[in-house]
Each structure stands twice: as structure tokens, then as C-alpha cells.
Amino acid sequence: MDADVLIVGSGIMGAAVAAEVGRLRPGTRITIVEAGPAGEGTPARHLHDSADAGTRDAYHAHVAAGVQSMYVGAATAGAFDARSASAFGLYDFAALGHDATEMPAAASAWNVGGMGSHWTAACPTPWGREIPAAFASEWDADYARVRSILRIGSDRFGPTPAGTAVLEALARAFGDVSAPGRGPQIMPMGVFRADGVERRRTDPGVILPELDGSSETVTLLSGTLVRRVLLDGQRTVGVEAEDLRTGERRELRADHVVVAADALRSPQLLFASGVRPRALGRYLNEHAFITGRVFAEPHHLGIDEVPPLGEGEWMTDSLWLPHSDDAQPFHWQISVGPLFSEDLQEAVAMAVGISVYVPTEVRETSRIEFSDTETDALGMPRARIHYDYSDTDLALIERATREQRVAFEAVAGPDAVGNTLLLPPGSSLHYSGTVRMSEADDGTGVVDRDGAVWGTEGLFVAGNGVLPGAVAANITAAGTVTAVRAARAIARKLEG
């Protein structure tokens, strides 16, 4: 065997599986295979914390837009060509040769660290229907591990006096429909203080320091595409991988394989491997994303001066209004920061970003369809995304837009100047359901409650795609629970 455990994908999910297996079973030989490039400097480093000033500045320029698919560079990454070592970053799914007409902003990361090198690090606590019923009784313990792995805290972004004023305004407007403890509050973030840096983002290198090559038991293979999982009957025995720089293919043997490639590419790899349960690629879900921003004069917020920005930051406060299921179905993502004069010399007002995430119905017909005959830019099965909003979704989106205006006026007054936009499907980058968990092998799921693929020994899936229901909020923390569970199940098998 080349490894005891082989993990496809070096993002947060893959790193979390590796870290947890190593914690539970020290000495386990783990190989992580990543198709994207490593980039410069420390592997999997978050772009916000890059040692290269140009990289940091480019990230900050995108993140200030407040639109997720923009601040990780999808709009500027350009054409994709794996053979010419496409640049580190995020690429539209269509750029890889897929038909994403019905989800035009769908995108995937192409780099060591995956989305973990780009994400905002927002970790709103999952609640209510966001928690899968199949392991609800174990959720608190599993999520405690996630909080530790992602270094989640609520003390790095506010509240400043301006942020406090925004929280109070939103509480007056929406507090009566919130469940206990679900009112406006500071956003939990995977951000922590380290080595004199006030705000260090959690990235895969934080989760798994061994990605830097310092461990004899953890191996990272970058620029290497896993083309298929190798099976001996119903038993997983490894993968076939290709070095994208040389074209050389080889077999990597492992007792356990974990696919943590993301919610778009994990089902593609299973399909290419001949692992095709009925639910594969189906139940694709994403919350609708209504972005918006309103401008408030300091005196309206009851503050004397605009609070200063931290170095390299674009906001002073990261806030949220949690959903309360039916009573208040929306996740509100709120940022507060200064609005500068044209010469950038003076902060003249507060810009309050108020985005609304709208849960959508989970439907089997929303799916990724893979071709047996056509291939993408990597020579993998070409995909076509089928996705639209139901009448129920559209009614909820309309309601959310009205309530966003209520929020604008609560924060900045009846004459509030705000802007709003329903972004195209795929913009959130928060996808679920395509390799979903089910409690029984009944055709409605791809994996069991621990991420083990039904009917295939030794093959696991971890990540957001495993979550079976609609997730209203940012999905990374919820998805990391699936990595914790898969790692624990693998550790038990390694023992026996």
C-alpha cells in the first residue's frame, strides 16, 4: 500500500479528515492528492495572509465587493487549460467545459488549499433544519470538534460602536420573530490572533500543518488529477492518478479513499469510477443570494467618528441575523465598514452590507448530469447542471427583498440610499446534496451517516455535498462535520 488513507482534495474538508485521522490514529500514512497547483510560499495559505503583497492586495480588492464569486477571483480567472498549468484560483464551472447555463456562477477552486485559501471564514452556527436528523443526537459533540478545528470565535470583528448601533437597529426591526438566542449578533468566524497578527484566517495549513512537507506520514501530491477510484469488486483499493505536468499516470494504492473534491467534482469522480447510485449528482441545492448595501451617516448611528479599519481589512464588524426556520427563514450576512471620500483620505460614512440568503426547496430534479461520451477540459465526464427556482422559492425571494428594504431603513432611516441585487444561481458557492447522506441504502442517498459510500467498502465522501437538506447560511462549518464523522469512522476501521 502507498498509504493507509488517500484523500482526494486538499481543501478544508480534506485537511480536516487528515488531521482527525492523525489525531485519532497517530502514525497513519496519509496521502493527499490535489489537481491544482501549490502556488508560491506556504502550501494552502489563505490569500489574506499571503507573504506576497500583490496577492494580498488582489484578494482585498475582490473581497471589498462583498460578492463571494467576485472576491475569490472567478470573474477574472479567465480560460482554463490544465496542460498549461492554469493559474492558482477559482474558475467558473463552465470554464472547465461544462454546461452551467442554469447555474452560471457555479465555480470550483483550482489550487492547493481549495476554497480554504479563499473563503471569508464566516462560520454561522447551524441550527434547526440545517442539522441532519440522522445524527442530530451526536451533533453537539461533532460540532465542538469543528469549532476547535476551524478555530471559530466571535471576538475578532466587533462590535465597534457602529456595529452595536446596527445590531440594535436590526433587533428593533426583527427581534420579535427570532427564536431565543437567534437575534442579531456577532458572526462566528474562523479567525484568530496569532504571532502578533490580529486576524489570521483558518486555512488548510492551519488545520493540517503537515501540508508543508514536515511529516513523514503525510504526503501532498499537487498538480495531480485523480481520474478514477480503483475497485476490486466492491472493495476500494486505491486510485488512478495523472501528473498534469508530465501526463504520466500511475496507480496509488490505499485501503481507504476519501473523496473531498467539492460538491461539483466529487460526484464527477464517483461517476468516472463507475460508482453511480441513483442519487449521485441529484438534490443539488444552494440558497439564493440577494446582495445589498446601505450607507449611514455616523450621527444616524449615534457615533462621533468612523472606527478605523484593521490592516488589510475591509470591514470593522462582521455580524449576522440567524434564521429561525419558518418564523424568520433568512440568513442575514451583515458587514460594517467605512465609506471613504473620493480621494480616500477621509471616512465620510458607514457602508453596511446587508445580504440575505434565502433557503430553497430540496428537489431531486435539481441535479448535475454527467456524460458517458463527452469530456471536460481535464478529460473527465462533462457535466450539465439542471437548476431553477420553484414557485415557492420565488415567493420567498420576493419576501426577502422586501424585508431587506426594511433592514435598510432600520439602519439608515426612511430615506436610506441602498442597492440590492439577486445574484445568479451559483454565486454563493455554497452547494449541497450532490453526494448526499441517507439513513438507508434506499436510492435517496450516496453515503451513509458517516460518509461511507453505500455498497462500496473503503470509499468515503466528505464535504458540503454530503449534507442532505437546505442550508440557509454559509455552509463550511456544517460541511466540516461530515469530515469529522468520516475521519472517526476510518479511525475505527484502522483499529480493527
Secondary structure as UniProt FT lines:
FT   STRAND          3..8
FT   HELIX           12..24
FT   TURN            26..27
FT   STRAND          30..33
FT   TURN            43..44
FT   HELIX           47..49
FT   HELIX           53..63
FT   TURN            64..65
FT   HELIX           68..71
FT   TURN            72..76
FT   HELIX           82..84
FT   STRAND          89..92
FT   HELIX           93..96
FT   TURN            101..102
FT   TURN            104..105
FT   STRAND          107..110
FT   TURN            112..113
FT   HELIX           114..117
FT   HELIX           128..130
FT   HELIX           133..138
FT   HELIX           139..149
FT   TURN            150..151
FT   HELIX           161..174
FT   HELIX           175..177
FT   TURN            180..181
FT   STRAND          185..186
FT   STRAND          191..194
FT   TURN            195..196
FT   STRAND          197..201
FT   HELIX           204..207
FT   HELIX           209..212
FT   TURN            213..214
FT   STRAND          218..221
FT   STRAND          224..232
FT   TURN            233..234
FT   STRAND          235..243
FT   TURN            244..246
FT   STRAND          249..259
FT   TURN            263..264
FT   HELIX           265..272
FT   TURN            273..274
FT   TURN            278..281
FT   STRAND          288..296
FT   HELIX           298..301
FT   TURN            311..312
FT   STRAND          317..321
FT   TURN            325..326
FT   STRAND          331..340
FT   TURN            342..343
FT   STRAND          347..358
FT   TURN            364..365
FT   STRAND          367..375
FT   TURN            377..378
FT   STRAND          381..386
FT   HELIX           391..412
FT   TURN            414..415
FT   STRAND          417..422
FT   TURN            425..428
FT   TURN            434..435
FT   TURN            449..450
FT   STRAND          452..453
FT   TURN            454..455
FT   STRAND          459..461
FT   HELIX           464..466
FT   HELIX           476..495
//
